[in-house]
Amino acid sequence: MSLAKLRTHYTADVKPENVDNGQKITLAGWVHEVRDLGGICFVVLRDREGKAQVTLVKKKIDKELFDAARRLIRESVISVTGTVKFEEKAPNGYELLPEEITVLNVANSPLPMDTTGKVEAELDTRLDSRFIDLRRAETTAVFKIRHQALQAIREYFVENGFIETATPKVVATATEGGTALFPITYFDREAFLNQSPQLFKQILMSGGFDRVFEIGPIFRAEEHDTRRHLNEATSIDVEVSFADHFDVMEILENLAAYVYTQVIEKCQPSLETLGIELKVPKTPFLKLTYDEVIEIINARSEEKMHWGDDLGTSGEHIVGNYVYETTGESHYFIIDWPTEIKPFYAMPYEDRPEFSKSFDMMHRTMELSSGAQRIHIPDLLKSRIESQGLNPEGFEFYLKAFEYGMPPHAGWGMGCERFIMTMLGTENIRDTVLFPRDRRRLSP
């Protein structure tokens, strides 16, 4: 049999507007379930788009075919040719009356885990057998939504005049200093996996690219072992010339609303599988200053926050709940952070240099994005690098770009996985990554 003839339709394609009642089609996929009731046998075939019921009545079908169907092993790969019978009570509103069942590959038994949803598995078990877990409808739904979200992000940027870029992931120096770096051997030199495309995005502003975005991996050697941290993640990054932090905040909030709109419009079957009803975030997002955040936390918590402190997990929840209670919205910005707790490239206010033109976009449950207007003045940038205990010589390639005409610019970076996690309400960020890399997991 030609491989091209193993499938004519996906299960979800079989609808009255596409297929005639009694039409011969071929489906291909996995044996999701076999129910042998003696005189009748139901085989549930599953493919990427859903499930279909293959119905075999003993008195009306060849005995050899009926017996072969009864012996099918769950998760084996099959191709089924038969006629369509529309039936409201059947899954997807139709059943397939088979003429031929071809077994393409037999699955071993027992399976590493259940795919029907009848037996729950722990996350580690699912990740250890990810190839099986990915066959679960709930898991597939998450990654279909992630795919659509990334498609929408690219559409939004292209429609708004951005150029997509790809910057190096192997670098000679840290982007933001610190020790959260994965060192690697680069021939006879030491190099690192990049923490962020930040420095390269800014160099592109000097190159006149004006509005750029990148969707790519970042690596952080942080020893966090929590439900919302990864050591390899996907970052969505933006940089815009002739812009300040308020300009790029507007881009970010409009992007978030656009992605939600597209997911709602194009991913309803997946959202229904997950039992989720999304609401498009209302723009513009509420903006709270850092000082206002301190007041909110200290009024609602015995554990006080002091000026110069970063926002911890408990603080994020306190402020997120406050915003939700007062506005009914989950997304908001925290602006005007202390200069000293933001990266060296964040622009201080001219009239109050202890504050920076920076922001974090927050969800009710966690931080999603961080951004700022960047320093474009070479001397100020160099002094900020030194003030954070870093050696400007290690940033020579970066600083040179500021000496020959760097425009004012601003940008941000957002974690794709956290964005999807908060959108779908998943309990663990690892559920939003095909093959997560964390403190303990390097395989599969």
Order of alpha helices (4+ residues) and beta strands (2+ residues): beta-beta-beta-alpha-beta-beta-alpha-alpha-alpha-beta-beta-beta-beta-alpha-beta-beta-alpha-alpha-beta-alpha-alpha-beta-beta-beta-alpha-alpha-beta-alpha
